[in-house]
Amino acid sequence: MRQAPLPAAPHSPAATGIATATATATATATATEIVLPGIVAPEGLGIRRRPAPAPGPGEALLVMEATGVSFAEQQMRRGKYFDQPPFPFVPGYDLVGRVAAVGAGVAPGIVGRRFAALTKTGAWATHVAVPAADLVEVPESVRSVDAETLVVNGVTAWQMLHRTAKAEAGDTVVVLGANGGVGSALVQLARVAGVRVIGTASPRHHDRLRDLGVTPVDYRDPDLYGRLRGLAPDGVRAVFDHVGGEGVVESFRLLAPGGTLVSYGTAATRDVAGSSKAPVLKLFARLALWNALPNSRSAHFYNIWAGRRRADAFRERLRGDLGAVFALLAEGRLTAQVAACVPLSRTAEALRLAESGTVAGKVVLVPDGAPEAEGFTGADGFTGAEGGKSADGGTGGR
């Protein structure tokens, strides 16, 4: 399913007047932003209030209804994300919100409609100006918090499964961290496609994975890869590995002839001091070597921003893929995995919770006062005995 690009604004005085009026009204609003000042603990995040930004030419101003904590922000606060901006900055990889105002050249008819957007940074705020061409409409039957769990996570999972691994019905795949933000989306999309899934996770998440049709394996099993090989003795079509480190070698060995390793993170080195680029570059070199060998297997590093320089093709692909994910969500064939809904002003607790390794799905941030956050009593209420960093993918997001 492909979503048509947003229409260009009509070049008329009336349309210009509507856009100007909405922008003028929004200029009186106050934006609240969460600022990452440097390498700090979650409690070191700052809160900044300033006039809401006015959308520039080609931009739309979104009033945030849901954003979230991804693995990217966990790396950013450590200064470990590969191409993060210099401190200080506002994190936030994606969001869902309604258009409050548009800039010149954008159709005023989108004001009031609800969209999702990938931002990489800047989404931990109540008001966010984004290029209108980057917007993907959210079905009205879908809650904003549910859609938020599947923006970066859903696109990542869809593209890795269908575009990179090209898995088909009857194939078997291994998903490391099957309970995480990307992992939970990936296993559901795979099952919808008729793909058999073996997923690693903490035992506390095994019953839920079984309910999704996944064969669970304890990621802490001393013979983890032996267990995985025993469940697929002829090898698997694909392995989806967000952990990296030395374990990626064992992941590659799980592949059947013609199989594909899809690496999409370096969680194993999240807390390791040193260069943020070194683990990624080492991984790239290893993948390149495997691809150069005559072993009938392939290895790829998934990057959601690949192809961004060809902006039109990139946006068309994003609209089509995220639109397909949203359609499955609206049809009830995907279930949003919301770990917790946390008020924006308590982002430090949300980040701490996402890093605890005790939750399944994605930790979502909502505006203060949003009804979805009424049940949140604090991160301590979610922290279990396992605590700490988890390599099983319980990171509350990508």
N, C-alpha and C positions, 0 to 999 in steps of 0.2 A: 504494500500500500504506500503510495507516494502522496505527500502533501504538496499542494501547489504553492509556489512562492507567493509571498505577500504582494498585493498589487501596489504599484507605484501611486503616489499621491496625484490626484488630478491637479493640473496647473490652472487653478481658478482662484479669484479673490476670496470666494466663499470658503474654499478649503483652507487657504492660507489663514483666514480669519479664525476658523475653528481651532487650528493647530496653535495659533498664537494665544488664543484665549485659554486653552487648557494649560499651556506652558506657563502663562502668567499666574493662573490660579495655583499651580503646583509650586511656584516660586515662594509662596508664603509658608509652605510646609517645612518641618524640621526633620532632617534625616538623622538616624542613629546608626553609627558604624562601629564595628569591632576592629580594633587596630592591633596588629602584631608588631611590637616595637623593636624586637630583636630576638635573640635566642633566649627564650624564657620558659619557665614552667607555665602550665595553663593559666594559673592565677596571675601571671604577668600580663595577660591581655588587657588592653585599654578600651574604654568606651569614649567615643567622640560624637558630639552633636554639632551639626552645622546645617545651613539652609539646604534643602533638597536640591540636587543638581538639575539644571535645565537641560533638556535634551538638545544636542547639537544637530547639525544637518545630517540626515540619514539615521538618526537615533530615535529610540523610544524610551520613555521613563517607566520602569516597572516598579510598582509598589509590592514589595516582597510579601508573599503569603507563606512561603516555605523555602528554606535553604538547608544545608546539611553539613555534616562533618565527614570529610573523606580522608583516605589515607594520605592524600597529598598534603593536607594541612598539618597532619601529624609530623610529616617530614619537614614542612616549611618552618615550624616553630623550632626545629633543631638546626635550621640552616642546611638541610640535607636534600631538598627538592632540586632536581637537576637544573632547572632554569628559572628559579624563583626570582622575583624582583628584589632590589635592595630594600632593607628595612628603613623606615617603617612602612607598612602597607596594610590594606584591608584584605584578608583572605576570603575564601568562599569560591568554590569551583563551579557551582551551578545554582540556579534558583527557579522558582515558579512564582509568578506574580501577574497582576493586572496592569495594563497600560493606562497610565494616568495622563500622559502628555506625549506629544510627538514633535520632532524637529522638522525643519524644512525638508521637503522631498519625500515625506512619509505619509501614507494615506491616513487621514484623520479617522476613518471608519474603524480602525483597530483600537481606538480608545475605549476602555471598558472591557476589552476581551482579555482572556487569560492565556499566558504563554509560558513556555520553559525556555531557558537559555543557558548555554555553556559560557562561562566567563574566565575560568582558570583562577582568577583572583577578583576580589571586589564584591562578592555576593553576600557577605556577612553584613548586611545593611538593610535598612527599611526601604530605601529608595536607591535604585540602581539604573543608570543610563547605559543602554546597550545598543549596538547596531541593530536596526530593525530587521535587516536581512538575516540575522542570526536567530530570530524567533521561531519557535515551533509551537503551534497551538495545542492546548491541552483539552481533551474532550470534557464537556461540562459535567458529564456523569462521574468523573473521576475527582476525588478529593485532592487538593493541592499537596498535602503531606504525602499521600500515596504516590502521586506523580513524581514528587521530588526524589523518592528513593530510586527511581528508574531513569533519571536524566543521565548523568555521567555513568552510573552503574549499568543502566539498561543498554545504552549505546555501546559501551565497552563490551558487555557480554554478547550482544547481538553481532557485533562486527567480528569479534574473536571467533565465535562459533560458526558464523555463516560466511564471512569474507576471508578470514585467515585460515582456519582449520577446515572449512568446507565440509563439516560433519553432516552426515545423512542418516536417515532412518536405518536402524539396525547396527549402526556403529557403536562402539564403546569408548567412552572418554573418562579421564580422571580429572577431577576438579580439586585442587588443593584449597583449603579454606572454604569449604562448601557452605558454611553458615555466614560468611561475611557479606558485605554489601554487594560486591560484584559476584561472589560465589553463589549467593542465593538467587540472583537474577539468572546467572549462567545455568544452574541446574534446572530451573524451571523452563527456560527457553529450550534447553536440550531435550527435556521430557516432552514438551509440546511437539518437537520435531521428530520424536520417536527414537531418540538416542539413549542408550543405556548409560547411566552415570554412576561412577564410583567416586565418593566424596570423602575427603578427610575433614575431621572436626573433633572438638572435644566431645566426650561421651554425653555430656549434658544436652547436646544438640542432636543426638542420633535419632531419637524418636521422631522429631520434627522432620528430619531428612528422610526417614523411612516413609513418612506420610506423603512426601513429595515424590516418592518412587526412587529414591537414591539408596545405593548400598553404602552405608557409612563405615569408615575405618578411623580408629583413634589415631590422631596425628602424633600422639606421644608414644605410640607403640615402638619399642626398641628395634623391631624388625618391620618398620613401616613399609618399606619398599618390597620386602619379601612378601608381606601380606597383599600388597597391591598386585604383585606379579602372580600370586596364587589365585586371585580373582579374575585375572585375564592372562592366562599362561601363554597365549599366542600374541600378546602385545595389544596395545590400544591405538585407536585412530588419532587421538590427540590427548595431550596433557596440558592443562592450564595452570601455570605456576606463577604465583605472585611473590613467592618467598625469595627466590634467587639464592645467592650464596653457593656453597659447595653442593647442596642438595639438588641443584639443577642438573648435575651430571646424572644422578639417579633418575630424575624425571625423564631425561632424554633416553635412558636405557629401557624405559617402559614401553617405548613406541614399537608398534609393529612396522614391518616394511611399508613404506608409503605414508607413515604417520607423521604428525606435526607437533612439535613442541611450541606452545605459545607462552612466552614469558612476558609478564606485564608488571613487574615490580621487583623490589629488592628489600622486602620486609625483614629479612634476616640481618641486614646491616643497619636497620633504623636507628639503633642506639649506639652504634660503633662510632667512636670519635674519628675525625679525619675528613678528608675531602668528600664532598657530596658526589663528585663526578667519578671517583676511582672505582667504586663498586659497579657502576653502570657501564663504564668503559671496559672493565674486565669482562663483564657479562657479554657486551657486544662482541668482543674479540673471540670469546668462546663460541658464541652462536655462529659467527662468520667462519670459524674453523670447521665446525660440524657441517655447515652447508657446503664447504669446499671438498669434503671427503666423499668418496663414492659409496655412501652407506644407505641410499634409497630412503633416507629420512630427512626432514627439514626442520629448521629451528628459526623462530621469528620473535622479535621484540615488538609487542603491540604498543603503538603510540596513537592516542585518540586524535592528536593534532597533525598527524601525517597527511600531507597533501594540502595543508592550509594555504599554501602560496597560490594554488589554483582555486581561488575563493569560490567561484560559482559552482564548480564541481564538488568541492568540499561541502558547501551548504546544501546542495541537492542531495548528496549522500546522507548527510546528517538528518535532514527533514524526512527522507524516506525511511531510514533505519529507526529513528526515534518515533516517528509516526507509527510504524509497525508495532513497536513495543507498547505505545500508548493504546493502540487498537486492541491488542491482546489483553491489556489491563482492563479496558472498558468492557470487554466481552467476558471478563471473569476467568480467563484462561491463565492469567498471571495473578499472583497475590503479592501485594506490596508487603515488604518485610520492614516494618517500622520498629526499631529498637526502643525508641523513646522520643517524645516531643518535648523540647526544652525551650523556654523563653529566650529570646536573643540576648537579653541582659545577663543571662546565666550561661553564656557560651563557654566560660572556663570549665564549668561542671560538665557541660556536654562533651568538651574535648577530653576531659579526664575520663569520662565514661566510655567514650569511643576507644580510648587507648587501653582500657582495662582488660580487654580480651574476654569479657564475660557476657557480651551481648550478641544477639543474632540480628542481622540486618543493619539498617542505617540509623544513626542518631540524627534526628531532624530538628532544625531550629525554626521557630515560628515567632511572629511579633509578640511582644509582651501583651498580655491580655487575651490572646487567642484562646478559644475554648479547648483546642487540642492539647494545650499545655497544663490544663487545670489539674491533671492527675500526677504531675511531676513533683515529687517531694524532695529530690536531691539525688546526686550520683551515688551516694552511699547506699541507697536502697536497692541499687542494682548490682553492687559489687559482691562477688561471691568469693569462695575460698581460693579459686584459682588465681584471680588477680593478675597483675603484671602484664608484660607484653606477651602476646600469643602469636605463634607462627601458624596457628590453624586458620587464620583469616578472620578471627573475631575482632576486627578493627573498626567495626561500625561504618564501613564505607570503603571506597577504593583506596 
